[in-house]
Amino acid sequence: MVTTPRVSICLPAYNAGAWIEQAVDSALAQTFQDFELIVADNASSDDTLERVRAFEDPRITIVCSEHNVGPTLNANRCIELARAPLVKFLHADDELYPRCLELMVPVLDEFPRVGIVFSLRDVVLAEPDDPEARSWLARYRTLHEPLGDLARVTSGRQVFRRWLELGVHDNLIGEPSAVLIRRECFERLGGFDPRLRVSTDIEMWLRVLLTYDLGFVPEPLCAYRHHSASITGVAHRTSASWLDDLWTLESLLRRDLDAEERQLVRRARTLEVRRVARELPARVARRNIDGAGLRRYLGHRLGGARAA
């Protein structure tokens, strides 16, 4: 008889041959064993698939794209294939610590109002001598501290408002590998927004916080690997994430906000528009600009103004 696992570990991968075996090993080594592992390969051109297929474990399901659909749609496909009520993310270049599920799952079991639980994470620098990598580490080693003291469970709306006051650029909860989330959050709120290039997780976490409370495990339960070829690393060198904050705020304005929250989001959007306008001449001069993305955003705003 086929049984439904308690947790679906979703592992989207693209050209991750250098890291994928460590990621899969870390999932299979969980002390909480009631899970499935879904590896969604995004048309890798390296040996990612061969390395995953070498694992002989019935809990592993491998799905392959015939062509690259981009990281956001690949992550959404992985979620759609999840059978369990709880979804644990694991990026192909990250690792879970053995007690990750053991310590996260009880928070969601004990508190039905909690939709998302996160933990601290360690950071591994793939290029530790790179000054840019060390600068990144100094800024992002600890993410949640600006939110203040968090209890095991904190009101999602409270965290949402505080996050908006601080600005939506930084991920104050953590990368997906640090998060366990109810699958119903995606069924109810939708998946990751493909309009965003890099900050899809920030936008998703904020959406969840408007509807659910936040759980927190105050110890490192995963390792996040920062390297120059990662989505985050590429974003720091290019214009990939230039408009992500604006798209995040546009998404939030479509949600069920009270008057104070709507004012916070609109104020944040005004500040972001001003930032984009200030940066535009220099970006044009350096040819570091996502022109198609800018036209798409302007069309969105003009369309909204006409509709109003």
C-alpha positions as CSV (number, residue, x, y, z in Angstrom):
1,M,0.0,0.0,0.0
2,V,1.3,3.4,-0.9
3,T,1.4,5.8,2.1
4,T,1.6,9.6,2.1
5,P,4.9,10.9,3.7
6,R,4.8,13.6,6.3
7,V,7.3,15.7,4.5
8,S,8.3,16.3,0.9
9,I,11.9,17.5,0.5
10,C,12.0,19.5,-2.7
11,L,15.4,19.8,-4.3
12,P,15.4,21.8,-7.6
13,A,18.8,21.4,-9.4
14,Y,20.6,22.8,-12.4
15,N,24.2,22.0,-13.2
16,A,24.8,21.0,-9.6
17,G,27.2,18.1,-10.1
18,A,29.7,19.7,-7.7
19,W,27.3,19.7,-4.8
20,I,24.3,17.5,-5.5
21,E,25.7,14.3,-3.8
22,Q,26.3,16.2,-0.5
23,A,22.8,17.7,-0.7
24,V,21.1,14.3,-1.3
25,D,23.2,12.6,1.4
26,S,22.1,15.3,3.9
27,A,18.5,14.7,3.1
28,L,18.7,10.9,3.4
29,A,20.6,11.3,6.8
30,Q,17.6,12.9,8.5
31,T,16.8,11.5,11.9
32,F,13.1,12.1,11.0
33,Q,12.7,9.5,8.3
34,D,9.0,9.9,7.1
35,F,9.7,11.9,3.9
36,E,10.0,11.7,0.2
37,L,12.8,13.5,-1.8
38,I,11.9,15.1,-5.1
39,V,14.8,16.1,-7.3
40,A,13.6,18.3,-10.2
41,D,16.5,18.7,-12.7
42,N,16.2,21.7,-14.9
43,A,17.8,20.3,-18.0
44,S,21.3,20.2,-16.6
45,S,24.2,19.9,-19.0
46,D,26.6,18.4,-16.5
47,D,26.5,15.1,-14.6
48,T,23.9,16.1,-12.0
49,L,21.4,13.5,-13.1
50,E,24.0,10.7,-13.2
51,R,25.1,11.5,-9.7
52,V,21.5,11.5,-8.3
53,R,20.6,8.3,-10.2
54,A,23.5,6.5,-8.4
55,F,21.5,6.7,-5.2
56,E,19.4,3.6,-4.6
57,D,16.7,4.8,-2.3
58,P,12.9,4.3,-2.9
59,R,12.1,7.7,-1.4
60,I,13.9,9.5,-4.2
61,T,11.8,10.7,-7.2
62,I,13.7,12.3,-10.1
63,V,11.9,14.5,-12.7
64,C,13.7,16.1,-15.6
65,S,12.9,19.0,-17.8
66,E,13.5,18.7,-21.5
67,H,14.6,22.4,-21.6
68,N,15.5,24.9,-19.0
69,V,12.4,26.6,-17.6
70,G,14.2,28.9,-15.2
71,P,14.7,28.4,-11.4
72,T,11.3,29.8,-10.3
73,L,9.2,27.5,-12.5
74,N,11.4,24.6,-11.7
75,A,10.9,25.2,-8.0
76,N,7.1,25.5,-8.5
77,R,7.1,22.2,-10.4
78,C,8.9,20.5,-7.6
79,I,6.2,21.8,-5.2
80,E,3.4,20.6,-7.4
81,L,4.8,17.1,-7.3
82,A,5.0,17.1,-3.5
83,R,2.6,14.6,-1.9
84,A,3.2,15.5,1.7
85,P,1.4,18.1,3.8
86,L,4.7,19.7,4.7
87,V,7.3,20.9,2.2
88,K,11.0,21.2,3.1
89,F,13.2,23.0,0.6
90,L,16.8,22.0,-0.1
91,H,18.8,23.8,-2.7
92,A,21.3,21.6,-4.6
93,D,24.3,23.5,-3.3
94,D,23.1,23.5,0.4
95,E,22.9,20.8,3.1
96,L,20.5,19.9,5.9
97,Y,21.7,18.9,9.3
98,P,20.5,15.5,10.6
99,R,18.0,16.9,13.1
100,C,16.5,19.5,10.8
101,L,13.2,17.8,10.2
102,E,13.1,16.4,13.7
103,L,13.1,19.9,15.2
104,M,11.0,21.7,12.6
105,V,8.1,19.4,12.1
106,P,6.8,19.5,15.7
107,V,6.4,23.3,15.5
108,L,3.9,22.9,12.6
109,D,2.3,19.9,14.3
110,E,1.8,21.8,17.6
111,F,0.7,25.1,16.2
112,P,-2.0,24.9,13.4
113,R,-1.8,28.7,12.8
114,V,1.9,28.5,11.9
115,G,2.4,28.3,8.2
116,I,6.1,28.5,8.0
117,V,9.0,27.7,10.3
118,F,12.6,28.7,9.9
119,S,15.9,28.1,11.6
120,L,19.3,29.6,11.8
121,R,21.7,28.5,9.2
122,D,25.5,28.3,8.8
123,V,27.1,29.9,5.8
124,V,29.8,28.1,3.8
125,L,31.9,30.3,1.5
126,A,32.9,28.4,-1.6
127,E,35.5,31.1,-2.3
128,P,36.6,32.2,1.2
129,D,39.4,34.4,-0.1
130,D,37.2,36.5,-2.3
131,P,36.7,40.0,-0.8
132,E,33.2,40.2,-2.3
133,A,32.3,36.9,-0.6
134,R,33.6,38.0,2.7
135,S,31.7,41.3,2.4
136,W,28.5,39.3,1.7
137,L,29.1,37.1,4.8
138,A,29.7,40.1,7.1
139,R,26.3,41.5,6.0
140,Y,24.2,38.3,5.8
141,R,25.7,35.9,8.3
142,T,22.7,36.5,10.6
143,L,19.4,37.5,9.0
144,H,16.6,37.6,11.5
145,E,18.1,39.9,14.1
146,P,16.5,43.1,12.7
147,L,13.1,41.6,13.5
148,G,13.9,41.6,17.2
149,D,13.4,38.7,19.7
150,L,11.4,36.0,18.1
151,A,9.5,33.4,20.2
152,R,8.9,29.8,19.1
153,V,5.8,31.2,17.5
154,T,5.3,34.9,16.5
155,S,2.3,36.6,14.9
156,G,2.8,36.6,11.2
157,R,1.2,40.0,10.8
158,Q,3.5,41.5,13.4
159,V,6.5,40.2,11.6
160,F,5.1,41.4,8.3
161,R,4.7,44.9,9.5
162,R,8.2,45.0,11.0
163,W,9.7,43.7,7.8
164,L,8.0,46.4,5.8
165,E,9.3,49.0,8.1
166,L,12.8,47.7,7.5
167,G,12.4,47.4,3.7
168,V,11.9,44.3,1.6
169,H,15.4,44.1,0.1
170,D,16.9,41.7,2.7
171,N,15.7,38.2,3.4
172,L,15.0,38.4,7.2
173,I,13.8,34.8,7.5
174,G,16.3,33.0,5.3
175,E,16.9,31.2,2.1
176,P,14.6,28.3,1.2
177,S,16.9,25.6,2.6
178,A,16.3,27.1,6.1
179,V,12.5,26.9,5.8
180,L,9.7,24.3,6.3
181,I,6.3,25.3,5.0
182,R,2.8,23.9,4.8
183,R,1.9,22.8,1.3
184,E,-1.5,24.4,1.8
185,C,0.2,27.8,1.8
186,F,1.0,27.3,-1.9
187,E,-2.4,25.8,-2.6
188,R,-4.1,28.9,-1.0
189,L,-1.7,31.7,-2.0
190,G,0.0,30.4,-5.2
191,G,3.6,29.5,-5.9
192,F,6.7,31.5,-6.3
193,D,6.2,34.6,-8.5
194,P,8.0,34.2,-11.9
195,R,8.1,38.0,-12.4
196,L,10.9,38.1,-9.8
197,R,14.3,37.1,-10.8
198,V,16.1,36.4,-7.5
199,S,14.0,37.5,-4.5
200,T,11.1,35.0,-5.0
201,D,11.5,33.6,-1.5
202,I,11.2,37.1,0.1
203,E,8.0,37.8,-1.7
204,M,6.6,34.3,-0.8
205,W,7.5,34.6,2.8
206,L,5.8,38.0,3.1
207,R,2.7,36.6,1.5
208,V,2.6,33.7,3.9
209,L,3.0,36.0,6.9
210,L,-0.1,37.9,6.0
211,T,-2.2,34.7,6.5
212,Y,-0.2,32.5,8.9
213,D,2.0,32.8,12.0
214,L,5.8,32.3,12.0
215,G,7.7,29.5,13.7
216,F,11.3,29.7,14.7
217,V,14.0,27.2,15.8
218,P,16.9,29.2,17.2
219,E,19.8,26.9,16.2
220,P,21.5,26.2,12.8
221,L,19.7,23.3,11.0
222,C,21.3,23.7,7.6
223,A,24.3,25.0,5.7
224,Y,23.9,27.6,3.0
225,R,26.7,27.6,0.4
226,H,27.5,31.0,-1.1
227,H,29.4,31.0,-4.3
228,S,29.8,33.1,-7.4
229,A,27.7,30.8,-9.7
230,S,24.7,30.8,-7.4
231,I,21.6,32.8,-8.2
232,T,22.4,35.2,-5.4
233,G,26.0,35.5,-6.5
234,V,25.0,36.3,-10.1
235,A,22.5,38.9,-8.9
236,H,25.2,40.8,-7.1
237,R,27.1,41.3,-10.3
238,T,24.3,41.9,-12.7
239,S,20.9,43.7,-13.0
240,A,19.0,40.4,-12.5
241,S,17.3,41.5,-9.2
242,W,17.2,45.2,-9.9
243,L,13.3,45.4,-10.0
244,D,12.5,42.5,-7.6
245,D,11.6,44.8,-4.7
246,L,9.1,46.7,-6.8
247,W,7.5,43.5,-8.0
248,T,7.3,42.3,-4.4
249,L,5.5,45.4,-3.3
250,E,3.1,45.3,-6.3
251,S,2.3,41.7,-5.3
252,L,1.6,42.7,-1.7
253,L,-0.7,45.5,-2.8
254,R,-3.0,42.9,-4.3
255,R,-3.4,41.2,-0.9
256,D,-5.9,41.7,1.9
257,L,-4.1,44.5,3.8
258,D,-5.5,46.7,6.5
259,A,-5.2,50.5,6.1
260,E,-1.9,50.7,8.1
261,E,-0.3,47.8,6.1
262,R,-1.4,49.3,2.8
263,Q,0.2,52.6,3.8
264,L,3.4,50.8,4.7
265,V,3.5,49.0,1.3
266,R,2.7,52.1,-0.7
267,R,5.4,54.1,1.2
268,A,7.9,51.4,0.5
269,R,7.0,51.3,-3.2
270,T,7.5,55.1,-3.5
271,L,11.0,54.8,-2.0
272,E,11.8,51.9,-4.4
273,V,10.6,53.9,-7.4
274,R,12.8,56.8,-6.4
275,R,15.8,54.4,-6.0
276,V,15.3,52.9,-9.4
277,A,15.0,56.4,-10.9
278,R,18.2,57.5,-9.2
279,E,20.1,54.4,-10.4
280,L,18.8,54.5,-14.0
281,P,21.3,56.9,-15.6
282,A,24.3,55.1,-14.2
283,R,22.9,51.7,-15.1
284,V,22.3,52.8,-18.7
285,A,25.8,54.2,-18.9
286,R,27.3,50.9,-17.7
287,R,24.8,48.9,-19.8
288,N,23.8,47.1,-16.6
289,I,20.1,47.3,-17.0
290,D,17.3,44.9,-17.6
291,G,15.5,46.9,-20.2
292,A,12.8,44.3,-20.9
293,G,12.1,44.0,-17.2
294,L,11.8,47.8,-16.9
295,R,9.4,48.0,-19.8
296,R,7.3,45.2,-18.3
297,Y,7.1,47.0,-14.9
298,L,6.2,50.3,-16.5
299,G,3.5,48.6,-18.5
300,H,2.1,47.1,-15.4
301,R,2.0,50.4,-13.6
302,L,0.4,52.2,-16.6
303,G,-2.1,49.4,-17.0
304,G,-3.1,49.7,-13.4
305,A,-3.5,53.5,-13.7
306,R,-5.7,53.1,-16.8
307,A,-7.8,50.5,-14.9
308,A,-8.2,52.8,-12.0
